[in-house]
Amino acid sequence: MKVLVLGAGVVGITTAFELARDGHDVTVIDRCEGPGLETSFANGGQLSWDHGAPLAGPGVMQKAIKWLGKRDAPLLFRLRLDPAMWAWTLNFIANCAEPVYWHNAELILRLALFARERLHDILKTEAIAFDHRRGGILGLYQDARELDRDVDAIRSWRELGGSRTALDHKGCIELEPSLAYSTFSIAGGIHTPLDESGDCYAFTRHLAARAETLGVTFHWNTTVKGLKREGERITHALTDRGEEDADTFILALGSYSPQVMKGLDLKLPIYPAKGYSLTVPVLDDAMAPQLSITSNTHKLVFSRIGNSLRVAGMLELNGYDTELVEARARITLDSTMKLFPRACEPDHAKYWTGLRPLTPDSLPIVGHAKQPNLLLNTGHGMLGWTLAAGTARIVADLVRGHAPEVDISGLGWERFA
Ligand SMILES: Cc1cc2nc3c(=O)[nH]c(=O)nc-3n(C[C@H](O)[C@H](O)[C@H](O)COP(=O)(O)OP(=O)(O)OC[C@H]3O[C@@H](n4cnc5c(N)ncnc54)[C@H](O)[C@@H]3O)c2cc1C
């Protein structure tokens, strides 16, 4: 079968790889000059199999309102006259109710644990260098009340199949000795030992090369403008270099997916959520974290990428704006220098912004579109690196007409209809 994958981020590339392994004739189209150059480029690096949680949850809107207009706000709604943003926000608010939060959390955990199996399966046969680290993620708290609240929730996470452990201040330092030098007070933490980290871009680039050896064709510097429909089927992708036909089409354009769906009678509620990262060389290994860390106070994640430290965070809803605002980027560096003093060379920090393709419930949109030969694999939000290997396999199974190995109810576009 001829399959056209639209988008060469981590989601499109893992999908193309799985499809090629199944023996399909696969072509990937992307507007960039190579794989993984947009949101998959310099993300936080966390493989949050057990640590991922929906953004929409109890108390989030109250915090967002408190932070409105604050320069150092980790979550920023820049309200615009944009009907898509307002519709998205209303849906997001509906997902903040406690029972809905736990329902979404359960689906994320189920999908993430499946993605873990699938990534490990890929790594069994493919020797991919991506600064892969195991040992879990340590979530840190400065605020004892916030810690107590999340420790109370551990039982609920365990009932869903997670394996979180609460740690006091001393336990955090025993697990991650570099925290002994921190100038922040640390009330305690929660460790999710199953979790891992790694360089999403390196993985995407190397897997694309492996896919090429399996016969996948790439069309770089090619922008998809839309999809041509005849009756109930998609016949072509319309690009700035002409039309491309296929039997099956996979939509994996991240934040830009809704634009290409225009005219197909299906509105995807994916909104771009800008985030920042910095990558800074490590000066002193003993002062820098070995484990991947999440600071719940600063809403920042820290992962080692080789001899560098990657720090990522901030979430801004402000349309497709990717501007790197120096003052916002510096907040990330300042927090890093306080949490891990003398670990890095601040003058060599490289900053980046990316647009998370975020749905109101933080779950990706996976499955058939209204047209049976168009499959959606998009909207992975804050967890695209984590979930990509799982949703790729699901889509590949749907293409070959098999039931996916994991329950995919609640992942389709129909949940927003
Ligand atoms: C600051 C930050 C930190 C993050 N940290 C983590 C983390 O620690 N762990 C985690 O799991 N996830 C994390 N994420 C989320 C993760 O990076 C994304 O979910 C993931 O990269 C999305 O992958 P994608 O392939 O869907 O999108 P992309 O990587 O954006 O790929 C989409 C591709 O489509 C192409 N494209 C778009 N429009 C067109 C068009 N019209 N024509 C042709 N090509 C087009 C683009 O060029 C791009 O290559 C983070 C994101 C950010 C911003």
The ligand as an SDF file (V2000), in Angstrom:
LIG
                    3D

 53 58  0  0  0  0  0  0  0  0999 V2000
    9.4380   23.4780   25.5710 C   0  0  0  0  0  0  0  0  0  0  0  0
    8.9210   22.1030   25.2680 C   0  0  0  0  0  0  0  0  0  0  0  0
    9.2780   21.0380   26.0800 C   0  0  0  0  0  0  0  0  0  0  0  0
    8.7810   19.7580   25.8260 C   0  0  0  0  0  0  0  0  0  0  0  0
    9.2020   18.7230   26.6000 N   0  0  0  0  0  0  0  0  0  0  0  0
    8.7380   17.4650   26.3490 C   0  0  0  0  0  0  0  0  0  0  0  0
    9.1990   16.3730   27.1310 C   0  0  0  0  0  0  0  0  0  0  0  0
   10.0380   16.5270   28.0140 O   0  0  0  0  0  0  0  0  0  0  0  0
    8.6790   15.1440   26.8690 N   0  0  0  0  0  0  0  0  0  0  0  0
    7.7310   14.9540   25.9110 C   0  0  0  0  0  0  0  0  0  0  0  0
    7.2670   13.8320   25.7560 O   0  0  0  0  0  0  0  0  0  0  0  0
    7.3270   15.9640   25.1010 N   0  0  0  0  0  0  0  0  0  0  0  0
    7.8020   17.2110   25.3140 C   0  0  0  0  0  0  0  0  0  0  0  0
    7.3830   18.2550   24.5430 N   0  0  0  0  0  0  0  0  0  0  0  0
    6.3590   18.0120   23.5200 C   0  0  0  0  0  0  0  0  0  0  0  0
    6.9340   17.4130   22.2510 C   0  0  0  0  0  0  0  0  0  0  0  0
    8.1010   18.0950   21.8740 O   0  0  0  0  0  0  0  0  0  0  0  0
    5.8840   17.5050   21.1460 C   0  0  0  0  0  0  0  0  0  0  0  0
    4.6690   16.9380   21.5820 O   0  0  0  0  0  0  0  0  0  0  0  0
    6.3400   16.7460   19.8990 C   0  0  0  0  0  0  0  0  0  0  0  0
    7.5750   17.2330   19.4550 O   0  0  0  0  0  0  0  0  0  0  0  0
    5.3010   16.8730   18.7920 C   0  0  0  0  0  0  0  0  0  0  0  0
    5.7980   16.1450   17.6920 O   0  0  0  0  0  0  0  0  0  0  0  0
    5.0870   16.2420   16.2840 P   0  0  0  0  0  0  0  0  0  0  0  0
    5.8200   15.3330   15.3880 O   0  0  0  0  0  0  0  0  0  0  0  0
    3.6130   16.0780   16.4520 O   0  0  0  0  0  0  0  0  0  0  0  0
    5.2630   17.7830   15.8790 O   0  0  0  0  0  0  0  0  0  0  0  0
    6.5490   18.4890   15.1900 P   0  0  0  0  0  0  0  0  0  0  0  0
    7.8050   18.0230   15.7760 O   0  0  0  0  0  0  0  0  0  0  0  0
    6.2660   19.9560   15.2270 O   0  0  0  0  0  0  0  0  0  0  0  0
    6.4740   17.9510   13.7160 O   0  0  0  0  0  0  0  0  0  0  0  0
    5.5200   18.4290   12.7840 C   0  0  0  0  0  0  0  0  0  0  0  0
    6.2120   18.5150   11.4530 C   0  0  0  0  0  0  0  0  0  0  0  0
    5.2690   18.9690   10.4930 O   0  0  0  0  0  0  0  0  0  0  0  0
    5.9180   19.8800    9.6420 C   0  0  0  0  0  0  0  0  0  0  0  0
    4.8900   20.7620    9.0800 N   0  0  0  0  0  0  0  0  0  0  0  0
    3.9960   21.5260    9.7300 C   0  0  0  0  0  0  0  0  0  0  0  0
    3.1640   22.1190    8.8530 N   0  0  0  0  0  0  0  0  0  0  0  0
    3.5350   21.7110    7.6270 C   0  0  0  0  0  0  0  0  0  0  0  0
    3.0290   21.9260    6.3270 C   0  0  0  0  0  0  0  0  0  0  0  0
    1.9630   22.6860    6.0950 N   0  0  0  0  0  0  0  0  0  0  0  0
    3.6630   21.3100    5.2890 N   0  0  0  0  0  0  0  0  0  0  0  0
    4.7370   20.4860    5.4960 C   0  0  0  0  0  0  0  0  0  0  0  0
    5.2360   20.2390    6.7030 N   0  0  0  0  0  0  0  0  0  0  0  0
    4.6480   20.8450    7.7560 C   0  0  0  0  0  0  0  0  0  0  0  0
    6.9150   20.5990   10.4960 C   0  0  0  0  0  0  0  0  0  0  0  0
    7.9900   21.0890    9.7100 O   0  0  0  0  0  0  0  0  0  0  0  0
    7.3620   19.5250   11.4610 C   0  0  0  0  0  0  0  0  0  0  0  0
    8.5300   18.8850   11.0440 O   0  0  0  0  0  0  0  0  0  0  0  0
    7.8820   19.5500   24.7470 C   0  0  0  0  0  0  0  0  0  0  0  0
    7.5490   20.6130   23.9020 C   0  0  0  0  0  0  0  0  0  0  0  0
    8.0810   21.8850   24.1530 C   0  0  0  0  0  0  0  0  0  0  0  0
    7.7230   23.0140   23.2320 C   0  0  0  0  0  0  0  0  0  0  0  0
  1  2  1  0
  2  3  1  0
  2 52  2  0
  3  4  2  0
  4  5  1  0
  4 50  1  0
  5  6  2  0
  6  7  1  0
  6 13  1  0
  7  8  2  0
  7  9  1  0
  9 10  1  0
 10 11  2  0
 10 12  1  0
 12 13  2  0
 13 14  1  0
 14 15  1  0
 14 50  1  0
 15 16  1  0
 16 17  1  0
 16 18  1  0
 18 19  1  0
 18 20  1  0
 20 21  1  0
 20 22  1  0
 22 23  1  0
 23 24  1  0
 24 25  2  0
 24 26  1  0
 24 27  1  0
 27 28  1  0
 28 29  2  0
 28 30  1  0
 28 31  1  0
 31 32  1  0
 32 33  1  0
 33 34  1  0
 33 48  1  0
 34 35  1  0
 35 36  1  0
 35 46  1  0
 36 37  1  0
 36 45  1  0
 37 38  2  0
 38 39  1  0
 39 40  1  0
 39 45  2  0
 40 41  1  0
 40 42  2  0
 42 43  1  0
 43 44  2  0
 44 45  1  0
 46 47  1  0
 46 48  1  0
 48 49  1  0
 50 51  2  0
 51 52  1  0
 52 53  1  0
M  END
$$$$
